[in-house]
Amino acid sequence: MSLRVPRGLSRGAPQARFDEDYNALRHAVGALVLERDVVRVSGIDALEYLQGQCSQDLIALERGVSTDALVLSPQGKLDALVRVTRVGDEELMVDVDAGYGDALRARLERFKLRVKAEIEPVGWHCLALRGPGTPKVFAGRAPGPGTSLVLAYEWNGVVGADLLGEVPEVPEAARGVRRCGVGAWESVRVEAGIPAMGAELDGRTIAAEAHLLERCVSTTKGCYTGQEIVARLEARGNRVARRLRGLVIAQPPPGATALPRGSEVRLGEKVVGSVTSSAWSPALGAICALGYLHRDVTPPCQVEVRVPTKEGATHTLAAEARSLPLVA
């Protein structure tokens, strides 16, 4: 079968290392490079301008505090899921998944008319710490000299911190933190239902589909680009045609650890969605996946996943559609 192997985990990679990485990220603390593109917005109009471009209320943001937000198109579709950090009265840092910084900067420049603000890329890197032991890493310790920002992270029960800077490192006294591969993080991410740009999130995404409203949207702030569509959907009970769901394949073919992106999901003879990300789940002892499924699919419910084979045919796998997160 033509099954994809998760990023960072090859068929020759030692299973023991993967298991240890996963356990560190889930139950202790692990560090891994999860690059973020960072854009600085500065100037006397910087805060007011971003306030009109982001879905969150940035005026209420205190110095040194971050919030997740959406940058939307005028049609209410997603341009970027970002994190905004207020670092000064006239300076904010906006970071996004790696590879999307240029598009974010271009989008912010597009609506910057008669605005006294500079939008420029910052050549920082991101070292991510994940796991419940993360707070102990910084207990009484200052971040290393290559770290400019330490931003707390929490999503669907996954906790940690992101270290942003030119050469971010964990504090010297905490060098025992395990260095982990991205394959183990992909397993944690999919289990938790954390969407990623380019996989679950793109220019077709509506915030309600990806469960981003409560996390990323202020319902009390003033106008921002795309707000009219968000408010209209809210008035209709956010009834969208599809929603991000989890899939569990309990009996995958021998040796399979993931599914090809785009694999069809069917309910009976009806195509109800497709796979956006997948990985092996040690917690479930199964392949887990994310995908947008039609609103007719009410989890938990049995579905089928049609996986393409190298011979050009398809292989049908039994799966269960579940609500997110798959692992709390």
Contacts in CASP RR format, 6 or more apart in sequence:
PFRMAT RR
TARGET T0000
AUTHOR 0000-0000-0000
METHOD contacts of the structure
MODEL  1
MSLRVPRGLSRGAPQARFDEDYNALRHAVGALVLERDVVRVSGIDALEYL
QGQCSQDLIALERGVSTDALVLSPQGKLDALVRVTRVGDEELMVDVDAGY
GDALRARLERFKLRVKAEIEPVGWHCLALRGPGTPKVFAGRAPGPGTSLV
LAYEWNGVVGADLLGEVPEVPEAARGVRRCGVGAWESVRVEAGIPAMGAE
LDGRTIAAEAHLLERCVSTTKGCYTGQEIVARLEARGNRVARRLRGLVIA
QPPPGATALPRGSEVRLGEKVVGSVTSSAWSPALGAICALGYLHRDVTPP
CQVEVRVPTKEGATHTLAAEARSLPLVA
1 253 0 8 1.000
1 256 0 8 1.000
1 307 0 8 1.000
1 309 0 8 1.000
1 310 0 8 1.000
1 315 0 8 1.000
2 260 0 8 1.000
2 307 0 8 1.000
2 308 0 8 1.000
2 309 0 8 1.000
2 310 0 8 1.000
3 253 0 8 1.000
3 255 0 8 1.000
3 256 0 8 1.000
3 257 0 8 1.000
3 258 0 8 1.000
3 259 0 8 1.000
3 260 0 8 1.000
3 307 0 8 1.000
4 258 0 8 1.000
4 259 0 8 1.000
4 260 0 8 1.000
4 261 0 8 1.000
4 278 0 8 1.000
5 11 0 8 1.000
5 257 0 8 1.000
5 258 0 8 1.000
6 183 0 8 1.000
6 186 0 8 1.000
6 187 0 8 1.000
6 257 0 8 1.000
6 258 0 8 1.000
6 278 0 8 1.000
6 279 0 8 1.000
6 280 0 8 1.000
7 182 0 8 1.000
7 183 0 8 1.000
7 186 0 8 1.000
8 181 0 8 1.000
8 182 0 8 1.000
8 183 0 8 1.000
8 186 0 8 1.000
9 18 0 8 1.000
9 181 0 8 1.000
9 183 0 8 1.000
9 184 0 8 1.000
9 186 0 8 1.000
9 257 0 8 1.000
9 280 0 8 1.000
18 183 0 8 1.000
18 184 0 8 1.000
19 282 0 8 1.000
20 178 0 8 1.000
21 30 0 8 1.000
21 178 0 8 1.000
21 180 0 8 1.000
21 181 0 8 1.000
21 183 0 8 1.000
21 184 0 8 1.000
21 185 0 8 1.000
22 184 0 8 1.000
22 187 0 8 1.000
22 188 0 8 1.000
22 282 0 8 1.000
24 30 0 8 1.000
24 131 0 8 1.000
24 178 0 8 1.000
24 180 0 8 1.000
24 184 0 8 1.000
25 32 0 8 1.000
25 130 0 8 1.000
25 131 0 8 1.000
25 180 0 8 1.000
25 184 0 8 1.000
25 185 0 8 1.000
25 188 0 8 1.000
26 131 0 8 1.000
26 188 0 8 1.000
26 283 0 8 1.000
27 131 0 8 1.000
27 132 0 8 1.000
28 131 0 8 1.000
28 132 0 8 1.000
28 133 0 8 1.000
28 178 0 8 1.000
29 129 0 8 1.000
29 130 0 8 1.000
29 131 0 8 1.000
29 132 0 8 1.000
29 133 0 8 1.000
29 134 0 8 1.000
29 136 0 8 1.000
29 137 0 8 1.000
29 160 0 8 1.000
29 177 0 8 1.000
29 178 0 8 1.000
30 129 0 8 1.000
30 130 0 8 1.000
30 131 0 8 1.000
30 177 0 8 1.000
30 178 0 8 1.000
30 179 0 8 1.000
30 180 0 8 1.000
31 127 0 8 1.000
31 128 0 8 1.000
31 129 0 8 1.000
31 170 0 8 1.000
31 177 0 8 1.000
31 178 0 8 1.000
31 179 0 8 1.000
31 180 0 8 1.000
32 127 0 8 1.000
32 128 0 8 1.000
32 130 0 8 1.000
32 179 0 8 1.000
32 180 0 8 1.000
32 181 0 8 1.000
32 182 0 8 1.000
32 185 0 8 1.000
33 125 0 8 1.000
33 126 0 8 1.000
33 127 0 8 1.000
33 128 0 8 1.000
33 182 0 8 1.000
34 98 0 8 1.000
34 126 0 8 1.000
34 127 0 8 1.000
34 128 0 8 1.000
34 162 0 8 1.000
34 182 0 8 1.000
34 185 0 8 1.000
35 98 0 8 1.000
35 125 0 8 1.000
35 126 0 8 1.000
36 95 0 8 1.000
36 96 0 8 1.000
36 97 0 8 1.000
36 98 0 8 1.000
36 124 0 8 1.000
36 126 0 8 1.000
36 162 0 8 1.000
36 164 0 8 1.000
37 95 0 8 1.000
37 96 0 8 1.000
37 97 0 8 1.000
37 98 0 8 1.000
37 99 0 8 1.000
37 100 0 8 1.000
37 101 0 8 1.000
37 102 0 8 1.000
37 104 0 8 1.000
37 121 0 8 1.000
38 93 0 8 1.000
38 94 0 8 1.000
38 95 0 8 1.000
38 121 0 8 1.000
38 122 0 8 1.000
38 123 0 8 1.000
38 124 0 8 1.000
38 164 0 8 1.000
39 93 0 8 1.000
39 94 0 8 1.000
39 95 0 8 1.000
39 96 0 8 1.000
39 101 0 8 1.000
39 104 0 8 1.000
39 105 0 8 1.000
39 108 0 8 1.000
39 119 0 8 1.000
39 120 0 8 1.000
39 121 0 8 1.000
39 122 0 8 1.000
40 91 0 8 1.000
40 92 0 8 1.000
40 93 0 8 1.000
40 94 0 8 1.000
40 118 0 8 1.000
40 119 0 8 1.000
40 120 0 8 1.000
40 121 0 8 1.000
40 122 0 8 1.000
41 49 0 8 1.000
41 50 0 8 1.000
41 91 0 8 1.000
41 92 0 8 1.000
41 93 0 8 1.000
41 94 0 8 1.000
41 108 0 8 1.000
41 117 0 8 1.000
41 118 0 8 1.000
41 119 0 8 1.000
42 90 0 8 1.000
42 91 0 8 1.000
42 92 0 8 1.000
42 117 0 8 1.000
42 118 0 8 1.000
42 120 0 8 1.000
43 90 0 8 1.000
43 91 0 8 1.000
43 116 0 8 1.000
43 117 0 8 1.000
43 118 0 8 1.000
44 90 0 8 1.000
44 116 0 8 1.000
44 117 0 8 1.000
45 115 0 8 1.000
45 116 0 8 1.000
45 117 0 8 1.000
46 90 0 8 1.000
46 91 0 8 1.000
46 92 0 8 1.000
46 117 0 8 1.000
46 118 0 8 1.000
47 58 0 8 1.000
47 59 0 8 1.000
47 86 0 8 1.000
47 89 0 8 1.000
47 90 0 8 1.000
47 92 0 8 1.000
49 112 0 8 1.000
49 115 0 8 1.000
49 117 0 8 1.000
50 58 0 8 1.000
50 84 0 8 1.000
50 92 0 8 1.000
50 94 0 8 1.000
50 108 0 8 1.000
51 57 0 8 1.000
51 58 0 8 1.000
51 59 0 8 1.000
51 221 0 8 1.000
51 224 0 8 1.000
52 222 0 8 1.000
52 223 0 8 1.000
52 224 0 8 1.000
52 225 0 8 1.000
53 71 0 8 1.000
53 108 0 8 1.000
53 111 0 8 1.000
53 224 0 8 1.000
53 225 0 8 1.000
54 69 0 8 1.000
54 70 0 8 1.000
54 71 0 8 1.000
54 82 0 8 1.000
54 84 0 8 1.000
54 224 0 8 1.000
55 69 0 8 1.000
55 70 0 8 1.000
55 71 0 8 1.000
55 72 0 8 1.000
55 207 0 8 1.000
55 216 0 8 1.000
55 217 0 8 1.000
55 218 0 8 1.000
55 224 0 8 1.000
55 227 0 8 1.000
55 230 0 8 1.000
56 67 0 8 1.000
56 68 0 8 1.000
56 69 0 8 1.000
56 70 0 8 1.000
56 84 0 8 1.000
56 216 0 8 1.000
56 217 0 8 1.000
56 218 0 8 1.000
56 221 0 8 1.000
57 218 0 8 1.000
57 220 0 8 1.000
57 221 0 8 1.000
58 67 0 8 1.000
58 69 0 8 1.000
58 84 0 8 1.000
58 86 0 8 1.000
58 92 0 8 1.000
59 221 0 8 1.000
61 67 0 8 1.000
61 84 0 8 1.000
61 86 0 8 1.000
62 86 0 8 1.000
63 86 0 8 1.000
63 87 0 8 1.000
63 88 0 8 1.000
63 89 0 8 1.000
64 85 0 8 1.000
64 86 0 8 1.000
64 87 0 8 1.000
64 88 0 8 1.000
65 85 0 8 1.000
65 86 0 8 1.000
66 83 0 8 1.000
66 84 0 8 1.000
66 85 0 8 1.000
66 86 0 8 1.000
66 151 0 8 1.000
66 152 0 8 1.000
67 83 0 8 1.000
67 84 0 8 1.000
68 81 0 8 1.000
68 82 0 8 1.000
68 83 0 8 1.000
68 84 0 8 1.000
68 215 0 8 1.000
68 216 0 8 1.000
69 81 0 8 1.000
69 82 0 8 1.000
69 83 0 8 1.000
69 84 0 8 1.000
69 216 0 8 1.000
70 78 0 8 1.000
70 79 0 8 1.000
70 80 0 8 1.000
70 81 0 8 1.000
70 82 0 8 1.000
70 207 0 8 1.000
70 212 0 8 1.000
70 216 0 8 1.000
70 217 0 8 1.000
71 78 0 8 1.000
71 79 0 8 1.000
71 80 0 8 1.000
71 82 0 8 1.000
71 104 0 8 1.000
71 107 0 8 1.000
71 108 0 8 1.000
71 225 0 8 1.000
72 78 0 8 1.000
72 79 0 8 1.000
72 207 0 8 1.000
72 224 0 8 1.000
72 225 0 8 1.000
72 226 0 8 1.000
72 227 0 8 1.000
72 229 0 8 1.000
72 230 0 8 1.000
73 79 0 8 1.000
73 203 0 8 1.000
73 225 0 8 1.000
73 226 0 8 1.000
74 225 0 8 1.000
74 226 0 8 1.000
75 226 0 8 1.000
75 229 0 8 1.000
76 206 0 8 1.000
76 207 0 8 1.000
76 225 0 8 1.000
76 226 0 8 1.000
76 228 0 8 1.000
76 229 0 8 1.000
76 230 0 8 1.000
77 203 0 8 1.000
77 204 0 8 1.000
77 205 0 8 1.000
77 206 0 8 1.000
78 201 0 8 1.000
78 202 0 8 1.000
78 203 0 8 1.000
78 204 0 8 1.000
78 205 0 8 1.000
78 206 0 8 1.000
78 207 0 8 1.000
78 210 0 8 1.000
79 103 0 8 1.000
79 104 0 8 1.000
79 107 0 8 1.000
79 203 0 8 1.000
80 96 0 8 1.000
80 100 0 8 1.000
80 101 0 8 1.000
80 103 0 8 1.000
80 104 0 8 1.000
80 107 0 8 1.000
80 197 0 8 1.000
81 96 0 8 1.000
81 97 0 8 1.000
81 195 0 8 1.000
81 197 0 8 1.000
81 201 0 8 1.000
81 212 0 8 1.000
81 216 0 8 1.000
82 94 0 8 1.000
82 95 0 8 1.000
82 96 0 8 1.000
82 104 0 8 1.000
83 94 0 8 1.000
83 95 0 8 1.000
83 96 0 8 1.000
83 151 0 8 1.000
84 92 0 8 1.000
84 93 0 8 1.000
84 94 0 8 1.000
85 92 0 8 1.000
85 93 0 8 1.000
85 94 0 8 1.000
85 95 0 8 1.000
85 149 0 8 1.000
85 151 0 8 1.000
86 92 0 8 1.000
87 93 0 8 1.000
87 149 0 8 1.000
93 122 0 8 1.000
93 149 0 8 1.000
93 164 0 8 1.000
94 104 0 8 1.000
94 108 0 8 1.000
95 126 0 8 1.000
95 164 0 8 1.000
96 104 0 8 1.000
96 197 0 8 1.000
97 196 0 8 1.000
97 197 0 8 1.000
97 198 0 8 1.000
99 197 0 8 1.000
100 197 0 8 1.000
100 198 0 8 1.000
101 121 0 8 1.000
102 121 0 8 1.000
105 119 0 8 1.000
105 120 0 8 1.000
105 121 0 8 1.000
108 119 0 8 1.000
109 119 0 8 1.000
111 225 0 8 1.000
112 119 0 8 1.000
123 166 0 8 1.000
124 148 0 8 1.000
124 164 0 8 1.000
124 165 0 8 1.000
124 166 0 8 1.000
124 168 0 8 1.000
125 164 0 8 1.000
125 165 0 8 1.000
125 166 0 8 1.000
125 167 0 8 1.000
125 168 0 8 1.000
126 162 0 8 1.000
126 163 0 8 1.000
126 164 0 8 1.000
126 165 0 8 1.000
126 168 0 8 1.000
127 147 0 8 1.000
127 162 0 8 1.000
127 163 0 8 1.000
127 168 0 8 1.000
127 169 0 8 1.000
127 170 0 8 1.000
128 153 0 8 1.000
128 160 0 8 1.000
128 161 0 8 1.000
128 162 0 8 1.000
128 163 0 8 1.000
128 185 0 8 1.000
129 137 0 8 1.000
129 153 0 8 1.000
129 160 0 8 1.000
129 161 0 8 1.000
129 162 0 8 1.000
129 163 0 8 1.000
129 170 0 8 1.000
129 177 0 8 1.000
130 153 0 8 1.000
130 158 0 8 1.000
130 159 0 8 1.000
130 160 0 8 1.000
130 180 0 8 1.000
130 185 0 8 1.000
130 188 0 8 1.000
131 158 0 8 1.000
131 159 0 8 1.000
131 160 0 8 1.000
132 159 0 8 1.000
134 159 0 8 1.000
134 160 0 8 1.000
134 161 0 8 1.000
136 174 0 8 1.000
137 161 0 8 1.000
137 170 0 8 1.000
137 171 0 8 1.000
137 174 0 8 1.000
137 177 0 8 1.000
138 150 0 8 1.000
138 161 0 8 1.000
138 171 0 8 1.000
138 174 0 8 1.000
141 171 0 8 1.000
141 172 0 8 1.000
141 173 0 8 1.000
141 174 0 8 1.000
142 171 0 8 1.000
143 150 0 8 1.000
143 163 0 8 1.000
143 168 0 8 1.000
143 169 0 8 1.000
143 171 0 8 1.000
144 168 0 8 1.000
144 169 0 8 1.000
144 170 0 8 1.000
144 171 0 8 1.000
144 172 0 8 1.000
146 165 0 8 1.000
146 166 0 8 1.000
146 167 0 8 1.000
146 168 0 8 1.000
146 169 0 8 1.000
147 163 0 8 1.000
147 164 0 8 1.000
147 165 0 8 1.000
147 168 0 8 1.000
147 169 0 8 1.000
148 164 0 8 1.000
148 165 0 8 1.000
148 166 0 8 1.000
148 168 0 8 1.000
149 162 0 8 1.000
149 163 0 8 1.000
149 164 0 8 1.000
149 165 0 8 1.000
150 161 0 8 1.000
150 162 0 8 1.000
150 163 0 8 1.000
150 164 0 8 1.000
151 161 0 8 1.000
151 162 0 8 1.000
151 164 0 8 1.000
152 159 0 8 1.000
152 160 0 8 1.000
152 161 0 8 1.000
153 159 0 8 1.000
153 160 0 8 1.000
153 161 0 8 1.000
153 162 0 8 1.000
154 160 0 8 1.000
155 192 0 8 1.000
155 194 0 8 1.000
155 215 0 8 1.000
156 192 0 8 1.000
156 193 0 8 1.000
156 194 0 8 1.000
156 324 0 8 1.000
156 325 0 8 1.000
156 328 0 8 1.000
157 192 0 8 1.000
157 325 0 8 1.000
157 328 0 8 1.000
158 188 0 8 1.000
158 189 0 8 1.000
158 192 0 8 1.000
158 194 0 8 1.000
163 169 0 8 1.000
163 170 0 8 1.000
170 177 0 8 1.000
183 279 0 8 1.000
186 277 0 8 1.000
186 279 0 8 1.000
187 279 0 8 1.000
187 280 0 8 1.000
187 281 0 8 1.000
187 282 0 8 1.000
187 288 0 8 1.000
189 196 0 8 1.000
189 277 0 8 1.000
189 279 0 8 1.000
190 277 0 8 1.000
190 278 0 8 1.000
190 279 0 8 1.000
190 281 0 8 1.000
190 288 0 8 1.000
190 289 0 8 1.000
190 290 0 8 1.000
190 326 0 8 1.000
191 279 0 8 1.000
191 281 0 8 1.000
191 283 0 8 1.000
191 284 0 8 1.000
191 288 0 8 1.000
191 325 0 8 1.000
191 326 0 8 1.000
191 327 0 8 1.000
192 324 0 8 1.000
192 325 0 8 1.000
192 326 0 8 1.000
192 327 0 8 1.000
193 244 0 8 1.000
193 246 0 8 1.000
193 290 0 8 1.000
193 324 0 8 1.000
193 325 0 8 1.000
193 326 0 8 1.000
195 201 0 8 1.000
195 210 0 8 1.000
195 212 0 8 1.000
195 244 0 8 1.000
195 290 0 8 1.000
196 277 0 8 1.000
199 261 0 8 1.000
199 276 0 8 1.000
199 277 0 8 1.000
199 290 0 8 1.000
200 210 0 8 1.000
200 244 0 8 1.000
200 276 0 8 1.000
200 277 0 8 1.000
200 290 0 8 1.000
200 291 0 8 1.000
200 292 0 8 1.000
201 210 0 8 1.000
206 229 0 8 1.000
206 233 0 8 1.000
206 240 0 8 1.000
207 213 0 8 1.000
207 216 0 8 1.000
207 217 0 8 1.000
207 230 0 8 1.000
208 233 0 8 1.000
208 238 0 8 1.000
208 240 0 8 1.000
208 243 0 8 1.000
209 240 0 8 1.000
209 242 0 8 1.000
209 243 0 8 1.000
209 244 0 8 1.000
209 292 0 8 1.000
210 244 0 8 1.000
211 243 0 8 1.000
211 244 0 8 1.000
211 324 0 8 1.000
213 230 0 8 1.000
213 234 0 8 1.000
213 238 0 8 1.000
217 230 0 8 1.000
219 234 0 8 1.000
233 239 0 8 1.000
233 240 0 8 1.000
239 295 0 8 1.000
240 295 0 8 1.000
241 294 0 8 1.000
241 295 0 8 1.000
242 273 0 8 1.000
242 292 0 8 1.000
242 293 0 8 1.000
242 294 0 8 1.000
242 295 0 8 1.000
243 292 0 8 1.000
243 293 0 8 1.000
243 295 0 8 1.000
244 276 0 8 1.000
244 290 0 8 1.000
244 291 0 8 1.000
244 292 0 8 1.000
244 324 0 8 1.000
245 290 0 8 1.000
245 291 0 8 1.000
245 292 0 8 1.000
245 293 0 8 1.000
245 297 0 8 1.000
245 299 0 8 1.000
245 321 0 8 1.000
245 322 0 8 1.000
245 323 0 8 1.000
245 324 0 8 1.000
246 288 0 8 1.000
246 289 0 8 1.000
246 290 0 8 1.000
246 291 0 8 1.000
246 299 0 8 1.000
246 321 0 8 1.000
246 322 0 8 1.000
246 323 0 8 1.000
246 324 0 8 1.000
246 326 0 8 1.000
247 265 0 8 1.000
247 275 0 8 1.000
247 278 0 8 1.000
247 288 0 8 1.000
247 289 0 8 1.000
247 290 0 8 1.000
247 291 0 8 1.000
247 303 0 8 1.000
247 305 0 8 1.000
247 319 0 8 1.000
247 320 0 8 1.000
247 321 0 8 1.000
247 322 0 8 1.000
248 281 0 8 1.000
248 284 0 8 1.000
248 286 0 8 1.000
248 287 0 8 1.000
248 288 0 8 1.000
248 289 0 8 1.000
248 319 0 8 1.000
248 320 0 8 1.000
248 322 0 8 1.000
248 326 0 8 1.000
249 259 0 8 1.000
249 286 0 8 1.000
249 287 0 8 1.000
249 288 0 8 1.000
249 289 0 8 1.000
249 305 0 8 1.000
249 317 0 8 1.000
249 318 0 8 1.000
249 319 0 8 1.000
250 284 0 8 1.000
250 285 0 8 1.000
250 286 0 8 1.000
250 318 0 8 1.000
250 320 0 8 1.000
251 286 0 8 1.000
251 317 0 8 1.000
251 318 0 8 1.000
252 286 0 8 1.000
252 287 0 8 1.000
252 317 0 8 1.000
253 315 0 8 1.000
253 317 0 8 1.000
256 287 0 8 1.000
257 279 0 8 1.000
257 280 0 8 1.000
257 287 0 8 1.000
258 278 0 8 1.000
258 279 0 8 1.000
258 280 0 8 1.000
258 287 0 8 1.000
258 289 0 8 1.000
259 275 0 8 1.000
259 278 0 8 1.000
259 287 0 8 1.000
259 289 0 8 1.000
259 305 0 8 1.000
259 307 0 8 1.000
259 317 0 8 1.000
260 275 0 8 1.000
260 307 0 8 1.000
260 308 0 8 1.000
261 274 0 8 1.000
261 275 0 8 1.000
261 276 0 8 1.000
261 277 0 8 1.000
261 278 0 8 1.000
262 274 0 8 1.000
262 275 0 8 1.000
262 276 0 8 1.000
263 274 0 8 1.000
263 275 0 8 1.000
263 305 0 8 1.000
263 306 0 8 1.000
263 307 0 8 1.000
263 308 0 8 1.000
264 271 0 8 1.000
264 273 0 8 1.000
264 274 0 8 1.000
264 305 0 8 1.000
264 306 0 8 1.000
264 314 0 8 1.000
265 271 0 8 1.000
265 272 0 8 1.000
265 273 0 8 1.000
265 274 0 8 1.000
265 275 0 8 1.000
265 291 0 8 1.000
265 293 0 8 1.000
265 303 0 8 1.000
265 304 0 8 1.000
265 305 0 8 1.000
265 306 0 8 1.000
265 319 0 8 1.000
265 321 0 8 1.000
266 272 0 8 1.000
266 303 0 8 1.000
266 304 0 8 1.000
266 305 0 8 1.000
266 306 0 8 1.000
267 294 0 8 1.000
267 296 0 8 1.000
267 297 0 8 1.000
267 301 0 8 1.000
267 303 0 8 1.000
267 304 0 8 1.000
268 304 0 8 1.000
270 294 0 8 1.000
270 296 0 8 1.000
272 293 0 8 1.000
272 294 0 8 1.000
272 296 0 8 1.000
272 297 0 8 1.000
272 303 0 8 1.000
273 291 0 8 1.000
273 292 0 8 1.000
273 293 0 8 1.000
273 294 0 8 1.000
274 291 0 8 1.000
274 292 0 8 1.000
275 289 0 8 1.000
275 290 0 8 1.000
275 291 0 8 1.000
275 305 0 8 1.000
276 289 0 8 1.000
276 290 0 8 1.000
276 291 0 8 1.000
276 292 0 8 1.000
277 289 0 8 1.000
277 290 0 8 1.000
277 291 0 8 1.000
278 287 0 8 1.000
278 288 0 8 1.000
278 289 0 8 1.000
278 290 0 8 1.000
279 287 0 8 1.000
279 288 0 8 1.000
279 289 0 8 1.000
280 286 0 8 1.000
280 287 0 8 1.000
280 288 0 8 1.000
281 287 0 8 1.000
281 288 0 8 1.000
281 326 0 8 1.000
281 327 0 8 1.000
283 327 0 8 1.000
284 326 0 8 1.000
284 327 0 8 1.000
288 326 0 8 1.000
288 327 0 8 1.000
289 305 0 8 1.000
289 319 0 8 1.000
290 324 0 8 1.000
293 303 0 8 1.000
293 321 0 8 1.000
297 303 0 8 1.000
297 321 0 8 1.000
299 321 0 8 1.000
299 322 0 8 1.000
299 323 0 8 1.000
300 320 0 8 1.000
300 321 0 8 1.000
300 322 0 8 1.000
300 323 0 8 1.000
301 320 0 8 1.000
301 321 0 8 1.000
302 318 0 8 1.000
302 319 0 8 1.000
302 320 0 8 1.000
302 321 0 8 1.000
303 319 0 8 1.000
303 320 0 8 1.000
303 321 0 8 1.000
304 316 0 8 1.000
304 317 0 8 1.000
304 318 0 8 1.000
304 319 0 8 1.000
305 316 0 8 1.000
305 317 0 8 1.000
305 319 0 8 1.000
306 314 0 8 1.000
306 315 0 8 1.000
306 316 0 8 1.000
306 317 0 8 1.000
307 314 0 8 1.000
307 315 0 8 1.000
307 316 0 8 1.000
307 317 0 8 1.000
308 314 0 8 1.000
308 315 0 8 1.000
309 315 0 8 1.000
END
